[in-house]
Amino acid sequence: MARLRISVPGVDTELLARDAAKLLPDATRRQFLRAGASLGALVFLTGCDIVDGRSAETALRVVSGFNDRVQAWLFDPNRLAPTYPESAITRPFRFNAYYREDEAPDVDEDTYRLLIDGLVDDRQPWTLDRLYALPQETQITRLVCVEGWSAIGKWTGTPLREFLRRIGADTRARYVHFTCAEGYSSSIDMATALHPQTQLTFKYDGEILPTKFGFPMRVRIPTKLGFKNPKHVIGLTVLNAYTGGYWEDRGYNWFSGL
């Protein structure tokens, strides 16, 4: 049984308990709140001895990891995110990134190559022309930002599961990891990668993907929060080792499903 010190230097215990509640899946959150959302309940839930700021952060990471596992267990690979009519498209669509719009990377379409690695049969890099020649579909779906706003956009591209089939990816692997031209990265579970709406996106609103939205390619995942939709993708790796991601390594929930 973990020890509990009522006075925790440098930690607002009420705020800590509230933050932990936000990380829990709905059913567990309700039980946690009914129990008082106390520091004692958090210690009991995580088994962490909360004695300072660092151990409080460890406890929150344990709760976050628990949330990831529950969301992955509940994820239905056949359940589709809502789609919308053209009249619902948000115009102008909002730019969002951890950098300013004028700092978005300028990727040369002539020299661009999508690098393939990991548990696949064919690691040959893909040119943009070859990617554009793939069969494409259009979806009008909502992007939900972790900051609290959302917007509906029209995205055209190739289902990721079709691309994985073409490169002979081992779909028994656990993860697909993406690297981006601006230094961003993210990873998703294989079930999400194979979801019918998860897309390698080449166009926005009928036009070649603008730089601000991720030219020459982004990954559009309408079943996940916006930060799980990497832009300016230059690398794809299929693997069994957990690789995290830019925001995930900074404390964001890894699964982050909707």
Secondary structure, 3 states (H helix, E strand, C coil): CCCCCCCCCCCCHHHHHHHHHHHCCHHHHHHHHHCCCCHHHHHHHHCCCCCCHHHHHHHHHHHHHHHHHHHHHHCCCCCCCCCCCHHHCCCCCCCCCCCCHHHCCCCCCCCCCEEEEECCCCCCCECHHHHHCCCCEEEEEEEECCCCCEEEEEEEEEEHHHHHHHCCCCCCCCEEEEEECCCCEEEEEHHHHCCCCCEEEEEECCEECCHHHCCCCEEECCCECHHHCCCCEEEEEEECCCCCCCCHHHCCCCCCEC
